[in-house]
Amino acid sequence: MVFGVLGNFNKTEFYQIFNDLCDFLSNKKDVEIYLLNNKGLDKQKIIRSDLIVDYDFFEMKSDVVISIGGDGTIISSLRKLIKSDLPVLGLHIGGLGFLAECNKDSYKKRLDDILNGNYYVENRMLIEAHVENEIHQFYSVNEVVVNRGEIGRTIKINVSISDKYVNTYESDGLIFSTPTGSTAYSLSAGGPIVAPQLDLIIVTPICPHTLSMRPLIVPSNERICISFEQETKRNTLSLNIDGQLQESISLESRIIVNKSKYSSKIVKFNDHDYYQTLRNKMNWKGNLRLK
């Protein structure tokens, strides 16, 4: 078994955990570990600098990737590995931690579970967005967001689904979310929580001018087309991917959002309980009348 490691190199805990990982796994038979070389990595803090490798070697050798950080780090790791088909184990040292399956106190047990075959890989759908007549495609784990950028006025967004006109949303923007992303930005904008194994796209308006403009759930095989009313003086809007990548787009742009042919692969364990995780992270208290 070969473990590849990447993560948030700006956190001191990352280096502590990686060095501990090296010590822990050095006692395991037929186990190797490598660290992906990347910008921002402080090699002086790595005890085994000989384990630092480039991406091609990392992708070729790894069986399971360990992503050390918070949800943002795990999302970034999943996007980086999108075409590699490698399963990712989230090791949590960050904030909320919906995607992580272990933390600094439990990761050794979870690595033993993996080595003993007591785990499974859960596929999560991704969405992709591209601006018509441009080559580049954006892949998203959580959400694609179209918003008004820095201008303090609403925008009018025309939405068609599979060539059928749906609505013109006058709002600050629209969120196109995966089920995985349903507990992220979409949730804060009033969108539903969706079990992550489902295949669908959630369309959630951001601060709509009309309260009847509610979130819409769309089958994943539908093709969503977005265009803009050109009645404002602004020149550009913002296209945002997972809160991490941002692209300026013009009012003349047409954006296509659809399910990606790729999926992200997340390591889960046999005792995993999504609803318990949801209950804990959302701080649900159950029936308060019984307390």
KEKE-3310 file (N, C-alpha, C; in steps of 0.2 Angstrom, whole numbers, plus 5000, padded with zeros to 4 digits):
npx = (5004:5003:5004:5000:5003:4996:4992:4988:5000:5003:5000:5006:5004:5002:5015:5020:5011:5013:5027:5025:5017:5026:5034:5025:5021:5032:5035:5026:5023:5027:5023:5022:5026:5023:5026:5018:5027:5025:5021:5025:5028:5037:5052:5062:5056:5052:5056:5060:5065:5068:5057:5049:5041:5037:5022:5019:5025:5019:5006:5006:5011:5004:4991:4981:4977:4981:4974:4978:4971:4958:4941:4942:4955:4954:4944:4951:4962:4954:4950:4962:4966:4957:4957:4964:4958:4960:4957:4953:4958:4952:4960:4958:4962:4957:4943:4926:4924:4916:4920:4931:4937:4944:4954:4968:4969:4963:4968:4978:4972:4963:4971:4976:4964:4962:4973:4970:4959:4947:4937:4929:4926:4918:4909:4907:4897:4903:4902:4904:4909:4908:4913:4905:4913:4925:4940:4944:4939:4930:4930:4920:4919:4911:4903:4897:4898:4889:4891:4888:4900:4910:4901:4888:4874:4859:4859:4852:4849:4847:4840:4841:4836:4841:4838:4826:4817:4818:4818:4821:4832:4832:4844:4858:4866:4868:4869:4876:4875:4883:4877:4887:4891:4879:4879:4886:4890:4877:4868:4869:4863:4850:4847:4843:4848:4856:4857:4874:4876:4867:4863:4862:4858:4858:4850:4852:4846:4855:4851:4838:4828:4814:4804:4798:4806:4814:4825:4830:4829:4838:4838:4853:4857:4853:4856:4862:4860:4866:4863:4865:4855:4858:4857:4864:4878:4889:4904:4909:4906:4907:4914:4914:4923:4920:4923:4937:4943:4943:4935:4934:4920:4911:4896:4891:4893:4889:4886:4889:4883:4885:4883:4899:4909:4919:4922:4923:4932:4930:4937:4929:4923:4918:4910:4905:4893:4883:4872:4874:4886:4881:4872:4880:4889:4880:4875:4863:4850:4841:4826:4820:4811:4811:4821)
npy = (4994:5011:5027:5043:5060:5076:5093:5107:5117:5128:5127:5124:5112:5103:5099:5093:5082:5075:5071:5063:5053:5047:5041:5032:5024:5018:5007:4998:4984:4982:4995:5011:5029:5045:5063:5076:5087:5105:5122:5133:5123:5120:5113:5112:5108:5095:5079:5068:5072:5065:5059:5068:5071:5073:5078:5068:5056:5055:5053:5041:5032:5032:5024:5027:5044:5055:5069:5083:5094:5107:5107:5115:5113:5099:5099:5106:5097:5086:5092:5094:5081:5076:5069:5058:5047:5043:5038:5049:5052:5062:5071:5079:5095:5107:5119:5117:5104:5094:5085:5077:5061:5058:5063:5072:5064:5052:5046:5036:5024:5024:5023:5010:5003:5005:4998:4985:4983:4988:4998:5009:5016:5031:5037:5054:5065:5077:5094:5103:5118:5129:5143:5148:5146:5147:5138:5133:5123:5122:5113:5107:5103:5107:5119:5130:5147:5161:5178:5196:5202:5215:5226:5235:5231:5222:5209:5202:5186:5175:5159:5143:5126:5112:5117:5123:5137:5144:5154:5171:5177:5190:5195:5194:5184:5167:5151:5135:5120:5105:5089:5086:5099:5104:5107:5119:5134:5135:5131:5141:5151:5147:5135:5117:5104:5090:5072:5066:5055:5056:5061:5075:5093:5108:5123:5138:5154:5169:5181:5185:5196:5194:5185:5174:5167:5153:5140:5127:5110:5100:5087:5077:5075:5085:5100:5115:5132:5148:5165:5183:5198:5213:5226:5235:5245:5239:5230:5217:5202:5189:5173:5160:5146:5134:5143:5145:5147:5160:5169:5182:5187:5192:5202:5198:5184:5167:5154:5137:5124:5108:5091:5083:5071:5066:5060:5063:5054:5048:5042:5031:5024:5008:5011:5023:5036:5046:5054:5056:5063:5074:5079:5082:5092:5102:5105:5100:5097:5087:5081:5094:5095:5084:5087)
npz = (5000:4996:5002:4997:5001:5004:5007:5018:5018:5025:5038:5054:5061:5050:5046:5058:5059:5047:5049:5060:5054:5045:5054:5060:5050:5045:5052:5047:5037:5019:5016:5009:5009:5002:4999:4991:4981:4982:4979:4992:5001:5015:5016:5025:5037:5036:5040:5033:5019:5007:5003:4996:4982:4964:4954:4944:4948:4960:4957:4950:4959:4971:4981:4990:4994:5006:5013:5022:5032:5032:5027:5015:5011:5008:4997:4988:4986:4980:4968:4962:4960:4951:4938:4941:4947:4960:4977:4991:5008:5020:5032:5047:5051:5052:5051:5050:5044:5037:5027:5031:5037:5048:5062:5071:5082:5079:5067:5066:5069:5059:5048:5050:5048:5034:5029:5033:5025:5029:5024:5012:4996:4992:4979:4973:4964:4952:4946:4931:4923:4909:4899:4885:4869:4874:4879:4891:4905:4920:4935:4948:4966:4976:4973:4959:4956:4951:4951:4956:4957:4962:4961:4968:4965:4960:4948:4932:4928:4916:4915:4907:4905:4898:4886:4888:4893:4910:4920:4924:4935:4946:4956:4968:4963:4957:4964:4959:4964:4970:4977:4988:4990:4996:5009:5011:5004:4997:5007:5016:5009:5009:5003:5001:5011:5005:5003:5000:4991:4981:4964:4957:4954:4962:4961:4968:4972:4976:4988:4981:4972:4972:4983:4979:4971:4973:4979:4967:4962:4951:4939:4937:4923:4916:4906:4910:4905:4906:4904:4903:4907:4898:4903:4912:4917:4920:4916:4918:4927:4940:4940:4951:4958:4969:4980:4978:4966:4954:4941:4929:4920:4905:4902:4890:4890:4889:4899:4903:4913:4919:4924:4928:4919:4927:4943:4961:4973:4989:5004:5015:5030:5038:5049:5046:5048:5040:5044:5057:5057:5051:5060:5071:5066:5062:5074:5079:5091:5093:5101:5109:5119:5127:5136)
capx = (5000:5007:5000:5002:5001:4996:4988:4989:5007:5004:4998:5012:5001:5003:5022:5020:5007:5017:5032:5022:5015:5032:5036:5020:5020:5039:5034:5022:5026:5025:5019:5026:5023:5027:5024:5018:5030:5021:5023:5023:5030:5044:5056:5066:5052:5051:5062:5062:5065:5069:5050:5045:5041:5033:5015:5018:5027:5014:5000:5008:5013:4999:4985:4977:4979:4979:4974:4979:4969:4951:4937:4945:4961:4951:4941:4957:4965:4950:4950:4969:4967:4951:4957:4968:4954:4963:4953:4956:4956:4953:4963:4955:4965:4954:4937:4920:4926:4911:4923:4936:4935:4948:4958:4975:4968:4961:4971:4982:4967:4960:4976:4976:4958:4964:4978:4966:4954:4940:4935:4926:4927:4912:4909:4903:4897:4906:4899:4908:4906:4913:4910:4905:4918:4932:4942:4945:4933:4931:4927:4919:4917:4905:4898:4899:4894:4889:4888:4888:4906:4910:4896:4882:4867:4857:4860:4847:4852:4842:4842:4837:4838:4840:4835:4819:4818:4815:4817:4826:4833:4835:4847:4865:4869:4866:4874:4875:4879:4883:4875:4892:4891:4873:4880:4891:4887:4870:4864:4868:4858:4843:4846:4841:4853:4855:4862:4879:4876:4862:4865:4857:4861:4854:4851:4850:4847:4858:4847:4834:4823:4807:4804:4795:4812:4816:4830:4827:4833:4838:4842:4860:4858:4851:4861:4860:4863:4865:4865:4863:4852:4863:4854:4868:4884:4895:4907:4911:4904:4912:4912:4918:4923:4922:4926:4944:4945:4938:4936:4930:4916:4908:4889:4889:4895:4885:4889:4885:4884:4882:4887:4905:4911:4923:4919:4928:4932:4932:4938:4924:4924:4912:4906:4903:4886:4882:4867:4877:4890:4877:4869:4885:4891:4875:4873:4856:4850:4836:4819:4822:4805:4813:4827)
capy = (5000:5017:5033:5050:5065:5083:5097:5114:5118:5135:5125:5120:5105:5099:5096:5088:5076:5071:5068:5057:5048:5044:5036:5027:5019:5015:5000:4993:4980:4984:5002:5017:5036:5050:5069:5079:5094:5110:5129:5134:5118:5121:5107:5112:5105:5088:5075:5064:5076:5061:5057:5073:5069:5077:5076:5062:5051:5054:5050:5034:5027:5032:5020:5031:5050:5058:5076:5085:5101:5108:5106:5119:5109:5093:5101:5108:5091:5083:5095:5093:5074:5075:5065:5053:5042:5041:5040:5054:5052:5068:5071:5086:5100:5114:5122:5113:5097:5089:5080:5073:5055:5057:5069:5070:5059:5045:5044:5030:5019:5024:5020:5003:5001:5005:4993:4979:4983:4990:5004:5009:5022:5034:5042:5060:5068:5084:5098:5107:5125:5132:5149:5146:5149:5147:5131:5131:5120:5122:5107:5109:5098:5110:5124:5135:5153:5167:5184:5202:5204:5221:5231:5235:5231:5216:5207:5198:5180:5170:5152:5138:5119:5108:5122:5126:5143:5143:5160:5177:5179:5196:5193:5195:5179:5160:5145:5129:5116:5097:5087:5087:5106:5107:5110:5124:5141:5135:5131:5148:5155:5145:5129:5111:5099:5084:5067:5067:5050:5058:5064:5081:5099:5112:5130:5142:5161:5173:5187:5186:5202:5192:5180:5168:5164:5148:5135:5122:5104:5098:5080:5078:5074:5091:5105:5122:5137:5154:5171:5189:5204:5218:5233:5238:5248:5235:5226:5210:5198:5185:5166:5157:5139:5131:5148:5145:5150:5166:5171:5187:5185:5198:5201:5194:5177:5161:5149:5130:5120:5101:5085:5081:5064:5064:5060:5063:5048:5049:5036:5031:5018:5004:5014:5030:5038:5053:5058:5058:5069:5080:5081:5085:5098:5107:5106:5098:5095:5082:5084:5098:5095:5079:5088)
capz = (5000:4995:5004:4995:5006:5002:5012:5019:5020:5029:5045:5058:5062:5044:5047:5064:5057:5042:5052:5064:5049:5043:5060:5061:5044:5044:5056:5043:5031:5013:5016:5008:5010:4998:5000:4985:4981:4979:4981:4999:5006:5019:5016:5031:5042:5034:5042:5027:5013:5002:5002:4993:4975:4959:4953:4940:4952:4966:4954:4947:4964:4976:4981:4993:4996:5013:5013:5029:5032:5033:5021:5009:5008:5005:4991:4983:4984:4976:4962:4959:4958:4948:4933:4943:4950:4967:4983:4996:5015:5023:5039:5048:5056:5051:5053:5051:5043:5034:5022:5034:5040:5054:5064:5073:5087:5076:5060:5066:5069:5052:5043:5051:5045:5027:5028:5034:5021:5032:5021:5006:4992:4990:4973:4973:4958:4952:4941:4927:4920:4904:4895:4878:4864:4877:4879:4898:4909:4928:4939:4955:4971:4980:4969:4954:4958:4946:4955:4953:4959:4967:4960:4973:4962:4957:4941:4930:4925:4912:4916:4903:4907:4892:4880:4890:4898:4917:4924:4924:4942:4948:4962:4968:4959:4957:4966:4956:4969:4970:4984:4992:4992:4999:5016:5010:5002:4995:5013:5019:5005:5009:4999:5005:5013:5001:5004:4995:4986:4975:4957:4955:4954:4966:4959:4973:4971:4981:4989:4976:4973:4973:4988:4976:4968:4978:4976:4962:4961:4944:4938:4935:4916:4912:4904:4912:4901:4909:4901:4907:4904:4897:4904:4917:4914:4922:4910:4920:4933:4943:4940:4956:4959:4976:4984:4978:4959:4952:4934:4927:4914:4902:4901:4884:4890:4890:4903:4903:4919:4919:4928:4925:4918:4932:4950:4966:4977:4996:5008:5020:5034:5039:5054:5045:5048:5037:5048:5064:5056:5050:5067:5075:5062:5062:5081:5080:5098:5094:5103:5115:5124:5131:5140)
cpx = (5004:5002:5004:4999:5001:4992:4990:4996:5008:5002:5004:5010:5002:5010:5023:5016:5011:5023:5030:5020:5020:5034:5032:5020:5027:5039:5029:5025:5023:5021:5024:5022:5027:5023:5024:5022:5026:5023:5021:5026:5037:5047:5060:5062:5050:5057:5064:5061:5065:5062:5046:5046:5036:5027:5015:5020:5022:5008:5001:5008:5007:4993:4979:4980:4977:4979:4973:4977:4961:4947:4940:4951:4959:4948:4946:4961:4961:4950:4957:4970:4961:4951:4962:4965:4957:4958:4957:4953:4957:4955:4962:4960:4963:4948:4932:4921:4921:4915:4928:4933:4939:4951:4965:4975:4966:4964:4975:4977:4964:4965:4976:4970:4959:4968:4975:4960:4947:4938:4932:4927:4920:4913:4905:4903:4900:4902:4905:4905:4911:4909:4911:4910:4925:4934:4942:4938:4935:4927:4926:4916:4911:4900:4901:4895:4895:4887:4890:4895:4906:4905:4890:4875:4866:4859:4854:4850:4846:4845:4838:4840:4836:4836:4828:4820:4814:4813:4822:4826:4836:4838:4855:4869:4865:4871:4871:4879:4878:4879:4880:4892:4884:4874:4885:4887:4879:4866:4863:4864:4851:4842:4845:4848:4851:4860:4867:4879:4872:4866:4860:4861:4856:4856:4848:4851:4850:4854:4843:4829:4816:4808:4802:4801:4815:4821:4826:4832:4832:4841:4849:4861:4855:4857:4859:4863:4861:4868:4863:4860:4857:4861:4858:4874:4890:4898:4908:4907:4909:4909:4917:4917:4925:4925:4934:4947:4940:4940:4931:4926:4912:4900:4887:4890:4889:4889:4885:4887:4881:4886:4893:4906:4915:4919:4925:4927:4935:4932:4933:4925:4917:4907:4904:4895:4885:4877:4870:4882:4886:4874:4874:4888:4886:4872:4866:4855:4844:4829:4821:4817:4807:4819:4825)
cpy = (5006:5023:5039:5055:5072:5087:5104:5115:5124:5133:5121:5113:5100:5095:5091:5081:5072:5068:5062:5051:5044:5039:5030:5022:5016:5008:4995:4990:4982:4990:5007:5024:5041:5057:5073:5086:5099:5117:5130:5129:5120:5115:5106:5108:5098:5084:5071:5067:5071:5058:5062:5071:5074:5074:5069:5056:5049:5051:5043:5030:5026:5027:5024:5038:5053:5066:5079:5093:5101:5106:5109:5115:5103:5094:5103:5102:5087:5085:5094:5086:5072:5070:5059:5047:5039:5043:5044:5053:5059:5068:5078:5089:5107:5116:5116:5106:5092:5083:5075:5067:5054:5063:5067:5065:5052:5043:5038:5024:5018:5021:5012:5000:5000:4999:4986:4978:4985:4997:5003:5015:5025:5038:5048:5063:5075:5088:5102:5113:5127:5138:5147:5150:5150:5139:5129:5128:5121:5117:5109:5103:5101:5114:5128:5141:5158:5173:5190:5205:5210:5226:5230:5235:5224:5215:5203:5192:5176:5163:5147:5131:5115:5111:5124:5132:5142:5149:5165:5179:5185:5195:5196:5190:5172:5156:5139:5124:5108:5095:5087:5095:5109:5109:5116:5131:5140:5134:5137:5153:5152:5138:5123:5107:5092:5078:5066:5061:5051:5061:5069:5087:5104:5119:5134:5150:5164:5180:5189:5192:5200:5186:5173:5164:5159:5143:5130:5116:5101:5091:5082:5077:5080:5096:5112:5127:5144:5160:5177:5195:5210:5225:5237:5241:5244:5231:5219:5208:5193:5178:5163:5150:5137:5136:5149:5148:5155:5168:5177:5185:5191:5197:5198:5187:5173:5156:5142:5127:5113:5097:5084:5073:5061:5064:5061:5057:5049:5043:5037:5024:5015:5007:5021:5031:5045:5057:5060:5063:5075:5083:5085:5091:5103:5108:5105:5095:5089:5085:5088:5098:5089:5081:5094)
cpz = (5000:4997:5001:5000:5003:5007:5012:5022:5025:5037:5048:5059:5056:5045:5053:5062:5052:5045:5056:5059:5047:5048:5061:5056:5043:5048:5052:5038:5025:5012:5014:5008:5006:5000:4993:4985:4978:4982:4988:5004:5009:5020:5022:5037:5041:5036:5037:5021:5007:4999:4998:4985:4970:4958:4949:4944:4957:4963:4952:4953:4969:4975:4984:4995:5002:5012:5020:5029:5034:5027:5014:5006:5005:4998:4986:4981:4979:4969:4958:4957:4954:4942:4935:4945:4957:4973:4988:5003:5018:5031:5042:5053:5055:5054:5054:5050:5041:5030:5025:5037:5047:5056:5067:5079:5084:5070:5060:5065:5062:5047:5044:5048:5037:5026:5029:5030:5023:5030:5015:5002:4990:4984:4974:4967:4958:4946:4937:4924:4915:4901:4888:4874:4868:4879:4886:4901:4916:4931:4946:4959:4974:4976:4964:4956:4953:4950:4952:4954:4964:4966:4964:4970:4960:4950:4939:4926:4922:4913:4911:4905:4901:4887:4882:4895:4904:4920:4923:4932:4943:4955:4962:4964:4960:4960:4962:4960:4968:4977:4989:4995:4995:5006:5016:5009:5000:5001:5016:5015:5005:5006:5004:5006:5009:5002:4999:4990:4980:4969:4956:4956:4958:4963:4964:4972:4977:4982:4983:4977:4975:4977:4985:4972:4973:4975:4972:4962:4954:4943:4935:4927:4912:4911:4905:4908:4905:4905:4905:4903:4904:4898:4910:4913:4916:4916:4912:4926:4935:4943:4946:4957:4966:4981:4983:4971:4957:4945:4932:4920:4911:4902:4895:4884:4891:4894:4903:4909:4918:4923:4924:4924:4923:4939:4955:4970:4984:5000:5014:5024:5036:5044:5053:5045:5046:5042:5055:5063:5055:5056:5071:5072:5062:5069:5082:5087:5099:5097:5110:5121:5129:5136:5145)
residu = (MET:VAL:PHE:GLY:VAL:LEU:GLY:ASN:PHE:ASN:LYS:THR:GLU:PHE:TYR:GLN:ILE:PHE:ASN:ASP:LEU:CYS:ASP:PHE:LEU:SER:ASN:LYS:LYS:ASP:VAL:GLU:ILE:TYR:LEU:LEU:ASN:ASN:LYS:GLY:LEU:ASP:LYS:GLN:LYS:ILE:ILE:ARG:SER:ASP:LEU:ILE:VAL:ASP:TYR:ASP:PHE:PHE:GLU:MET:LYS:SER:ASP:VAL:VAL:ILE:SER:ILE:GLY:GLY:ASP:GLY:THR:ILE:ILE:SER:SER:LEU:ARG:LYS:LEU:ILE:LYS:SER:ASP:LEU:PRO:VAL:LEU:GLY:LEU:HIS:ILE:GLY:GLY:LEU:GLY:PHE:LEU:ALA:GLU:CYS:ASN:LYS:ASP:SER:TYR:LYS:LYS:ARG:LEU:ASP:ASP:ILE:LEU:ASN:GLY:ASN:TYR:TYR:VAL:GLU:ASN:ARG:MET:LEU:ILE:GLU:ALA:HIS:VAL:GLU:ASN:GLU:ILE:HIS:GLN:PHE:TYR:SER:VAL:ASN:GLU:VAL:VAL:VAL:ASN:ARG:GLY:GLU:ILE:GLY:ARG:THR:ILE:LYS:ILE:ASN:VAL:SER:ILE:SER:ASP:LYS:TYR:VAL:ASN:THR:TYR:GLU:SER:ASP:GLY:LEU:ILE:PHE:SER:THR:PRO:THR:GLY:SER:THR:ALA:TYR:SER:LEU:SER:ALA:GLY:GLY:PRO:ILE:VAL:ALA:PRO:GLN:LEU:ASP:LEU:ILE:ILE:VAL:THR:PRO:ILE:CYS:PRO:HIS:THR:LEU:SER:MET:ARG:PRO:LEU:ILE:VAL:PRO:SER:ASN:GLU:ARG:ILE:CYS:ILE:SER:PHE:GLU:GLN:GLU:THR:LYS:ARG:ASN:THR:LEU:SER:LEU:ASN:ILE:ASP:GLY:GLN:LEU:GLN:GLU:SER:ILE:SER:LEU:GLU:SER:ARG:ILE:ILE:VAL:ASN:LYS:SER:LYS:TYR:SER:SER:LYS:ILE:VAL:LYS:PHE:ASN:ASP:HIS:ASP:TYR:TYR:GLN:THR:LEU:ARG:ASN:LYS:MET:ASN:TRP:LYS:GLY:ASN:LEU:ARG:LEU:LYS)
# end
